[in-house]
C-alpha cells in the first residue's frame, strides 16, 4: 500500500510549479514596510507612462543594471573608458525584443519623462558633457561628488553611479574606479511585462558579449529577475550532488546492516529503510503539489530532515531485533521489536509534529519557513506510518528468511557445515553462518555480537569512555566546548542579505560583491513622505522638516522648494488661499519646479481653494561601513523619530520589505518551537515512569542548541531562514538520539551507574552510530554544491549531527556516572569460581526399610 500510494501521488510531478516570487517567500508576511508601501502607493500612484526616475523606488519594477570597472583599477572617467561606456550605452539602447509582428526596442518599453523621452541615468549626461568638453578642449568642466551640476543648471545625484571615487578639494572628482548604469522599463500589462523580462535576458547577454570584445574591463550585469533565477538555480546545480549523496547513503546503509554471518546479515533492511524514507518524502511532495503548493529551493533540506529521523527509527528496530531470542517465532520476535522501539519512536515523531507544526502555523511570519515546516510535518507523519507498515512488513519477511536459515541476499537455503566443507573456499565464504545447534548449552554468546559495531562498542568503547582516567578529559573538553559556544553566541548576526540564499557562481553574487565594494559609501535612496496637510508656509514647520532630514543627501527638489518659500517670505501674514494659489502657479510656471509636480499632491476644496495633502523627497544617508545592519539601524532610528516628530511622515525603500523586523520574524519559528518542545517535555513528565528523563533531555537539548548556534556563528553562518529551520530540526534530532539512551539509563535499577551507562550504549549505541554515519556521508556531497543556501544547510546540519553525537557518546556517558539518578548497588554474591552446586540423590534399599541421603559436592 505505501508503494502504491507513493507512485500515485508522485505522478503529480509531471505538472509541478515553481514559486516565482522571492518576496512572497522571504519577506516577513506581516510587515510594517508593506503597510507603508501601500500608503505610499495610495498617495503617489506610480504612473508608468510618465514619472520621474526616483519614483521607481516605490516598487522595484523591471530594470537592468550594470557595473563597469577595470581589472587594473583604472580611472573610468578617462577618455578611453568614457568612450567605452557610452558605446555600451548605445548598444543597450539598440537591443531588440522580437515579437510576432513587431520588434520592441528600449525606446518602446522605457519609462518616459515629461518630454516623452526615455529616462536614463544622469551619469550618462555627465559622461556626454565630459566627452564634449574634451572634444572642444574645455578644461573648466568639473564633476563633483556626490552631487554635480549639468549644463542645464540641474543638480543631479551621482553617489550610486560613481564608485571608488577619489576627490580633490571641494568634492571635485579626481578619478572613479567604477560606474553603474541603470535602465528602467515599463511593466504596465502582461504583454509589456513579458517583453521587459525578455529584454532583461538579452541585456545580460549583450553586456557579456560586449565584455568579451573588451577584456580590460569587468562588467557585472544585474536585472530584476536575477535574484529569482539565481535562487532557483540552487536546485539545478544540486542535482548531481544529491544523486551522489543518495548513492553513498545507500551503500553505507547496506554495509551498516551487513555481517559476515550470511543468515543474520540484513543488507536488504538497510536499503529498505532508506526506501521507506524516500516513499514518505515522495508522498508528502505529491500531496503538497496536488493541493496547489509550489516548489522552491528551501525544500532541499527536507530529505535530510527525513534521513535523520527515518533512518534512526529503522536502525533502532533492527537493533531491537538483535536482542530477541532466535528460538522464538517471528511473530513473537516482531512483537518484541515493536514493544521495545516503537514507543520511543512514536514519542519523537510526536515531538517532530509539534515543533514543525508550530512552525507551520500562522504564527510564523516568513512564508518559506512556514511552507518548509508544513511539508516536513506531512513527510514525518507518513514516514511514521510507512515505518509501521512497509518497514515492519519487510522486517517480518527477513525474519522468516532468517528462521529458515536462508541466505540474507540470495534467499537460498544455507547448507550445513559438513556439506560446506566439500565446497570451494569462495563458496564457503559467501555462505558462512552459525547454526544454533553448533552452540553448546553452556555458551551464552549472542550470535549478533560478531557485528562490527556491536563488537566495537561492547568490547572496547564502553569500557574506555567510563574509565576513571578518561572522565576528567571529557569534562575538560566539555568546558572548552561551552567556552567556544559562548564566544560564538555573543557574536550572532542576522542574515537579512538575500545573496545568502542563492547559488554562488551567479550574477547576484558578483553584482552584490561589486556593489558593496564600490558603492557602499551611501545608503539606498530612502523616500521621505509627509502624509498630512501641514502649514508649509510656516517657517517653524520648514525648520522642523529640514531638522528631521539633517545629515542626509537630498536628491529631490523639496529642499530647494523650502528655500524658495523663504525667499518669497510668504510667512509674514500671507493668507493661506493666496499661498496655495501662488504655490500651485509656481509649480506650473517656474522651470525650477517643473519636475516637482509629482512630489507634492494638491487637493481642491470649496471655493477653488487648493490644499497640500502630501509631499515627499528622497534622502541618502552617509554610511561608514558595508554592513547591512547599519541600514537596518537607520530604518529603526527613522521610525522612532517619526513617532515623536511634530510632522507626520514615513520612510520607505523596497529593501525595507525584506529587512523589516527581520530578527523577530526569522527567530519566531525557532522560539515558538522551543516553547512547544519544552511544554511537551514538561507535560509528558507526568506520563513517563521517571521525570528525570525529561529533565536530562531538556538540559541536553539546550546544550546542543547553544553549541550549534555558537559554532555556526564562528563558522560564518548568520541567523537567517535556512539556519533557523535547521535549528528547529536540531531540537528533534537531539531528542531522537538522546531520548532512548537517557530512558534506558534512568529507568535501570540495581547495579551501578557505570553498569547502566554501558548497558544503554550497548542497547542503543549501534543504532545511533549507524544513523550518524549514514547521515554524515549523505551530507558530505552537499558541501561541494556551489550555493550559499546549501552551504548554510550543510554547515548547520553537520554541526547538529556532530554536537549531538558528541553528547551521546562522550558527555552523557561520563556525566551520568556521577550525577543523579542514583542506583542501588547490587548485593555481593560469590564468584562463579567459588560457587557450590549441591546434588541430592535419594537412595532406597530393597526392603524399603532404610533411606540413605547421598550428598555430592560438585
N, C-alpha and C positions, 0 to 999 in steps of 0.2 A: 504493500500500500504506500509507504513513503516514497518508493522509487516511482510509482505511477503518478503520485501527486506532484512530485518534483518535475517530472517530464512534462506533465500537462501545464503547470504554471510556468515552467522555464521556457515553454514555447512562445510565451508572450514577448520574449526579447526580440522577436522579428520586427517589432514596431515600438521599441523603447525610445523615449525622448530625453534630450539633454537640457538641463537648466541653463538658460541663456543669460539671465540677469544676475550679475555678480552682486549688485546692491541688494537684491532680494535675499540672497544667501548670507552675506557677510555684514551688512549694515544692521545695527540694532533695530528691531521691529518697532518698538515704542520709543521713538527718539524725539527729543525736543527740536533737533535740527530739521526734522521732516515737517513739524508744525510750523517752524519759522519759514521753511521753503514754501509751504502753502500760502502763508501770509504774504510773502514777497511776491509770489505769482499772482495773488489776487490784487495786490496794489499796483504792480508793474507787469502786466501781461506781456509775455515775450512775443513780439511781432517779428516772425522770422523773415518777412519780406523787407523790413525796414527797421533796423535798430542798431545801436552802437556796439562797438567791439566788446566792451566790458559788460554789456547787458547779458552776454552769453555766460556770465558767471552765475546766473541763477540756475542753470542746468548745464551739464557737460556738453550736451548736444553731439553733433558729428564734427569731427575736426581731424586734421593731420598735422603733426609736428615733426620737426627735425632739428637736431642739434648738430652744428658743424664745428669741428675742431681740427687741430693739426697734431700729427704724431710728434712733431718737434717743438711744440709749444710756441708756434709762430704767432705773429700778430695777425689776427683775422681781419683787421681794418686796413692792411696794406693794399696796394693796388692789385696785386695778383689775386689775393683771396677775395677782395671785394668784387672783382670781375667774375670770379668763380661762383660766388654766392648768387650774384644777380643772374648768372647763366642758369644756375639750378632753379632759381625762382621762375625764370622764363619757361624752363622745361616742365615745371609743375603746373603752371597755368595753362599749358598746352595739352595736358592729359585729357584723353577722350574715353568716355564710357559708352560702348556700343550697345544700343537697344534697338529692337525692331522698329525701323522707320526713322530713327533719329540718333545722332551721336551727341552725347552730353559732354560739355567741357566745364572747366572750373567757372567760367562766366555764367553758365546756366544754373549752377547749383550753389553758388557762393552766397554769402549774406551781403545784402546791398546796403549801401549808405544812402543818405538823403538825396544825394545827387545821382542815384541809380548806378553807381559804380561799386565794384567788389571791395569789401573791406579787407585790407591786408595789414600786416603788422607795420607799425610806424618805422621800425628799423629798416624796412625796405626803402622807404622815402629818405631816411638818413643816408643809406648807402648810395642811393641815386644822387643825392645832393653832394655827397663826398666825391663821387666819381666825376660829377660835373665841375666841381671846384678844381679837381686835379687837371681836368681837360683844359680849363681856362687859366691854369696856373695861379689860382687864388689860394693864398696861404692863410687867410683870415677865418676860414671855416673851422669851427671848433665843435667838438661833441662833448657835452657834459654828462655826468653820471650822478644819480640815476634819472635826472630829468634834463632833457635837452630841448632846444628850440629849433623849429623848422623855419624855412624861409618865408612861409605864410604867416609867421608870428605865433603859431600854435606851440604850446608846451606839451611834450609827449614824455611818457614814462618808458624807460628802456632797461629798468632793473632786471626784468625777466627775459630780456632779449640780448643783452650783453653779459657775458660771463668771464670770470677770471680777469677782471678789469684792473689795470694799473693806471693811477691818476696822477696828474700834476697838481699844482696848487689850484684852488678854486674849482675843484672837481672836474677839471678838464681831462678827458680820456687820453692816456698815452698809448695804451695797447689793450687788446681784448683777446683772450685765448679761445673763446667760444662765442658763437652766435646762434640764437634759436629763432626759427621761423614757425608761425602757426597759420594754418589755413582753415577758416571756419566755413561749414557747409550747412545748407538748409535741410530740414527733415520735417516738412510740414504735412506730408501724407505718406502712405505706404510705398508708392512708386518712387517718390523723392528720397525716402529713406533707403530703399533698395539701391538706387543709383549712387547715393552718397556712400553706402557701405562698399559697393564695388569700387568707387573712386578711391577710397582709403586703401584698398588692397593694391590697386595699380600704383598709388602714391608710394607705397613702401617699395614696390618693385622698381619704380623709376629712380628713387633715391639710391637703392642698392646698385642699380646699373650705372648710375652716374658716378658712384664711388669707384667702381671697377676701372673706369677710364681716368680717374683722378686719385691715384693711390697715396698721394702725400697728405690727403685729408681723411678724417674719420667722421662718418655720419651716423647718427643714431635716430632712425625714424620711429615714430610712435603715433598711434591713432586711437580713437575712442573704442575701437574693437579689440585692441591689443591685449588688454587685461583679461577680457573674456576668453579670447583664443588661447592665451598662454596659461590660464587657469585650467582649462580643459585639456591642454596639451599634456599635462601630467599623466593622464590616463593612457595616452598613446605611447609615451616614452617608457611607461612602466610595464608594458605587456610582456616583453621577453624576460624581464627580471622576475616578474611574478610566476611565469612558467618555470623558470629555473628554481625559484623558491618551492614551487609545488613538487618538482622532481626530487629535490633534496629532502623535503619533509617526508614524502612517500618512502624514499629509500631508507631514511633513518628510522621511521616508524616501523617498517618491516624488520630492520635489524634489531631494534629495541625489544621486539616481541619474539625474537628467534632464540633458539637454544641448540646445542649440539644434539640433544635428545630429539629425534625426529617426530616422536609421538607427542611430547609435551610442548614442543615449539608451537608458537601461534603467529606466524608471519601474516596469515590472512586477516587476523583480528587487527593487526596494526594498520593494514591497508583499509579494512572495512571501517575502522574508527575514523580515519580521515575521510572516507566516503560518506559517513554519517554526517560529519560537519559540512561537507560540500553540499549534500542534499538539502540540509536545513537552510543553508545560506541561499541556495538556488530557489527554494520555496518562498523564502521571505522576499527575495528580489522580485519574484514573479507576482506576489501579492501587491507589493508596492507599485509595480508597473501597471497592473490591472486597475488599481484604484486611482490612477492619474498621477502618481509620483514621477518625478524626473530625476535622471541620473546626474551626479556631479562628482568631482574628483575626490571629495572627502570620503566617499564610500570605499575607497581603497583600504581604509582602516578596519572595516567590518570583518573581512576574512581573518584578520589577525586577532580580533576580539573573539571570534568563534573558535579559532585554533587553540587559544589558551584555555578556554573553558571546556570545549568539547573533547579535546584530546585527553585532558586530565581526568575527565569523568570516565572515559573508556579505559584508560590505563588503570584507574582505581578499581574498576570492575575486574579487570584482568588480574590485578594484584590480589583481590579477594578470592578469585578462582584458585589461585595458587595455594591459598590457605585451607581449602576444602580437602576432605579425605577422598582419595581416589577410589576407595571401595564403595562409595555412595553412588546412588543412582543420579543420572544427570538432572532430573527434576529437583532432587534434594540439594544438589550442589548449586544449581541455578537459584533456588530459593535462598540459600545461604548467602550467595553473592548479592542478591537484591537487598536482603535484610541488612547486610553489612555495609554496602556502599551507597545505596540509593537514598538513604535518609540524609546523609551529608550533602549529596549531590542535589537533592531537592531543595535543601535549605540555601545552598549557594546559588542555585538557579533563581530562587525567590528573591535573593538579595540583588542579583543582576536585574531582575524585572522591576524591583522597587527603585533602584538608583537610576537606571536608564529610563524608567517610566517617569520619574520626576523630571529628568532632563527632556523628555518628550512632551511635557505638559506646557500649557500656555505661559507658565512662569519663566520659561526660557526665552530670552529676548533676541537671540541670534538664530535665524532660521536654519542655517546649516547645522548648528548643534542640535536643534530640535529634530530635524529630519534624520540625522545620524542616530540619535538616541531611539527614535521611533523604529527605524529599521533594525537596530540592534536588539530591541525588545522582541520584535517578531521573530528574528532569527534565533535568539536564545530560547524562546518558547518552543519553536519547532525542533530545535536541537534536543531539548529535553524529551519531547515526545518520540523523536526518532531514536534516541539512545535507549528508551524503554522498549520500543518496538523493533526497529531494524537491527540495532546492535545487540539487543537482548536475544533476538532470534538467531543472529549469527553466532553468538556465544553458545547457544544450545546446540547448533549444528556441529560446531567444533568440539563440543563436549562429547557428543556421540562418536565422532571420529576418534577422539582420544580413548574413550572407553572400549572401543572395538580394536584398539591398537592398530589404527590405520595411520599412514604417513600424513603429516600435517600439511604437506603441499600437494602431493600426488594422490592422496586419499587411498593408497594401496595398502593392503594388509602387510604389516611388518612381520617377517618370518622370525621363528625362534632363533636364539643364539646358536644352537647347534647346527641349524640349517645355514646360517650366515657364514659359518666357518668355512664352508665349501665355496663361497663366492669370492670374487676379486676384491682387492683392498678398497678400490673406489666405491664399489657397491656396498661394502660393509660400512664405509664412512657415511654414505648417504642415508643408510637405514640403521644408524646407531640408535638404540633405545634400551631403556632399562625396564625389565618386566617385574611386576610386583612379586612374583614367586621367586625371583632371584634374590630378594632381600630376606635376611633372617629375621625371625620374630624379635630377637634381642636388639636389632638395629632400629633406631628411631629417626634415621636421617630422612629429611624431606627430599623427595626426588627433584623438586624445583630449585633446590639450592645450587644446582650446577649452573643456573642462570648467572651470567657475568655480573650484573648489577646487584643481584641478591647476594651473591658470594662476596662481592667487594664490601657492601655495607655491613654484612653480618660478621665477617671475619676481620675486617681492618678498620673501617671508618668509625663505627660506633664506639669501639674501644679507644680509638685515638682522640676523638673530639671530647670524650668525657674524662680524659686523662687529667690528673691534677696539675701537671706541668703545662698543659696546653691552655687551660682555662684563663689564666692571667693574661696571656697574649690575646685571646679572643676579646676579653673585656677591654683591654687597651686599644685594640683595633676598633671596637665599637665607639669608644670615646673619640678616636680620631675621625671616624665616620660622622659622628654628631657635630664635631667642630667644623669640618668642611661643609656639611649640610647647612649649618647655621650661617657660615660665611656666604654661601650662595643665596640662602633665603633672604638675607638682608639686602641683596642686590637685585631682586626680582624686578623685571621691567615688563611693561605692557607692549605687546606686539601688535599695534594697530596699523603697521605698514603692510599694504596689500601685496607688496612684492614678496612677502614671506610665504605666500601660498601658490606661487606659480613655478613653472619649470625654469631651470637656471639659464640655459643657453637660449634665451628668448629676448625679444625686443623690449619687453617690460623691464627686465633686469638691467640690460645695457643702458636703456634710456634713463632709468631711475638713478643708476650709479653716476652717469654723466651729469644729470640734473643736480644731484646733491653735491657733486664736486665743483661745478662751475656756477650754479645759480642758487646757492643756499644763503646768500647774503641778505635776502629779503624773503619775507613770508609770502604765501599765495595771496592774491588780491582778495580782500575781505570787503563785502558790501556793508555799508553803514546806513541803515534805513530808519528814518524818523516817521512813525506811523500815526502821528496826531497833528492836529491843527494848532500850531504854536504861533506866537507873535514874532514872526521873522523880522519885523521892523524894529523890534526892541533890542537895544544894544546889549543888555544883560543876557538875553537869550542867545544872541550871536556869540557872546563870550563863552557861554556855557557849552554851546555846540563845539566850538573850537577847543575848549578845555578838554572835552572828552576824547577828542581826536589828536590831542597833543602827543608828539613823539612818533606820529605816523607820516608816511609819504602819501599825500593826497593826489589822486590821479583823475579826479573829475573836476567840473567847473564850480563845485559848491563853495570852496573857499574864496575863489575869485568873485563869486556872486555876493558873498557876505561883505567882502571888501568894497564891492560896488555899492552896496546899501549904505556903508559908512560914508562913502564919498558923497552920495546923494543927501546924507544927513536927514533921512526921512523920519528919524525917530523923534523929531522935535515938534510933535503935535500934528503931523500929517494924518488926516483921518484914514481909517482902515480901508474904506472903499476906494479912496484915491490911491492908497498904497497898492492895493491888489490890482487896480486898473493899470497903474504905472508898471507894476511887476510883470503883468501879462504882456503889455506892449513892449517892454524891454526885451523879453524873450522872442517876440515876433520880429522885432526890428533891429535889435542890436546884433551885429555879426558875432561878437564875442560870445554870446549866449545862444547861438543858433542851434547848437547841438545839445543844449541843456534841457530842451523841452521834454525829453524823455526822463529826466532826472527829478522832475517835480510834477505833481499832479494838481491840476486846478479843478475846482468844482463850482458850478454856478448855483447861486441861491436866488431868493426872491429879489426883485428889483434889479436883476442882472448883476448882482454883487458876486464877485469871484473870491473864492476862498482857497487856501493852500491846504490840501488834505494830507499829503505825504511828500517826502523828499528823500533823496539818497545821495551818497557819494561813496567812492571806493578808496580803501586805505591799504597800505602795505606797511608791515612792521619790519624794522631792522632786527635781524636775528644774528646772534653771535656764534651759534653752533649749528650743526647739521642734524641734530636730534629732532625727531618728530614730537617728542614730549614737550618741546618748547612751544610748538604751535598749540598743543593741547592746553598748556598752561595759559597761553594767551587767550584762547577761547573761554576758558573758565573765568579769567580776570575780567574780560569784557562783559560776560554775562552777569557777573556780580555787580559790575558798575552800572549795567542797565537797570538793575533792580533798585539802586539807590539814587539814580540821577534824577534831575528835575525834568529832563526831556525824555520822553518815551521813545526808545529806539531798540532795534535788534541788530545783530551782526550775523552774516551768513556767507558761507562758501560751500560749494558742493562737497568738498572733502570733509566738512564737518559732519555730514551724514554718517560717515564711517567711524569717526573718532568720538562722536558724541557719547559721553558716559560709557566709553568702551570698556573701561576696567570693571565697572559694576555689571555691565551686560555680559561680558565674556566670563566673568567669575561666578555669575549667578548659578549656572548649572552645576558647577563643582560644589558650591556652597550648599545648594539645595540637596544634592545627592549625599553629601557628607552628613547633613542633618537627618535625612531619611535613613541612612545606614546606621547612624548612632541610635535613632529611635527604634529601628528594627532590632538592633542588638540588645537594647535595654528591654524591649518588650519580650523578646524571646528568652531573656534571662529567667523569667518566671516559668518557662516551659521546659528548659533543659534541666538535666539532672544536677548540674553544678553551675552556679552563676559565675564562678571564677573563669570558666571557659570564655564567656563574653568579655570579661574584664581584660584577660590576656589578649583576646582577639582585637579589642579596641585599641589597646596600647601598641600592638604590633602594627595595625593599620596606620595609626598616627605616626609611628616611627618610620614606616616605609614611605608614606606620602611626604613627610617632612624631608626625608633624604632625597627623594626623587625631585622635588621642587628645587631643593638647594643645588643638587648636582646638575640638573638640566640648565640652571642659570649659569653655572660655571662652564657648561658646555655650549654657551652662547645660544640657548633656546629661550625665546621670550614667551610670555604668558599670552597666548592667542587662542583662537577657536580650536585648533588641532591639538595643542598641548593640554588644554582643559579637558577635552574629550578623552585623551589618554589618561589623565589623572583620575577621571571618573572610573575608567576601566581598571586603573591600578587598585582602587579600593576593592573591587570584586576579585581581581586576580590574587591579591594578598589573602583574602578570605578563602578563596578556592584552595590555596595550597596550605595555609596555616591552620584552618579550622579542624580538619581531621587529625592533624598532628597534635594540636592542643587538646582536643577532645579525648584522644586515647590516653594522653598523659594525665590529665586532670581526673578522669574517671577511674584510673587504675588504683587499686587498693593493695595493701600488703606490700612487700618488698621495699626497695629504696627508690629515691628519686632517680638515681643514675640508672637503675634497672629499668624503670619505666620510660626514661628518655631513650634508652637503647631499643626498647620494645616498640615505641612509637616510630622511631626511624626505620626499624626493620619492617614494620607493617605498612607504612605509608611512604617511606623514603624512595622506594623504587618507582612508584607512580609519579612522584614529584620530579625525580631525576629524569625519567623518560620524557615527560611532557616538556620539561625545561630544555632538554637537548633538542627536541624537535622544534620547539618554539624559536630558539636561538638560531638554529640552522635555517629556519624559514625567514627570519629577519635579516640575515646577512646580505642576501641579494638586494634587499631594499635600500641598503646603504649606498649602493652604486647607482641608484636611479638619479639622473640629473634633474632634480626638482627640489625646491625648498620645502614643499609640502611633505614629500616623502622623507626628506632629511629630518624634519621635525618629528615625523611619525616614527622613524627608526630610532632616533636618539631617546625619545620618551619611552617607547615600548622596551627598548633594550635596557634602559635604567630600571624600569619597573620589574622586569624579569630578573635582572642581576641582583637588585637590592632585596627582592623577595626571596630569592634563592639563598642569599647571604643570611637572611633572618631564619629561614627554615633549617639550614644545615650547620649554622655556626652560632648565631646569637641565642635563639630559643633553646637549643640543646644544652648550652652552657649555663644560661641564666636560670633555667628551670631546675638545675641540680642543686641550687642553694636558695631559691625563693619559693614562696607558697605556690601550691598547696603542699602540706607536709604529708609524709607517708609513714605508715606503721611498719616498723622493721619486722621482718619475718622471724618467727621463733627458731631458736637454734635446734638443728637436727643433726643426727650423726651422719658422718660422711659415708658415701657408698662403700668405701673400703672396709669400714668397721661395722657394716650392717649385719645383723644376725637374722636368719630366717629359721624358724622352728617348725619342724615337720613332726607331727604326732601320728603315730601309727598304732592303731588298736589291734591287738592280737588276742585271740580267744583260743584256749586249748580245746582239745577234742571233747572233753566231757563237760564243757561249759561250766566248770566249777570255779575257774580262776581266770581273771583278766590281767594281762600284763601290758603296761604302757611303755612303749619304747620311744625314747626322746633322742633324736639325732640332730646334732648341730652341723649345719652346712656352712 
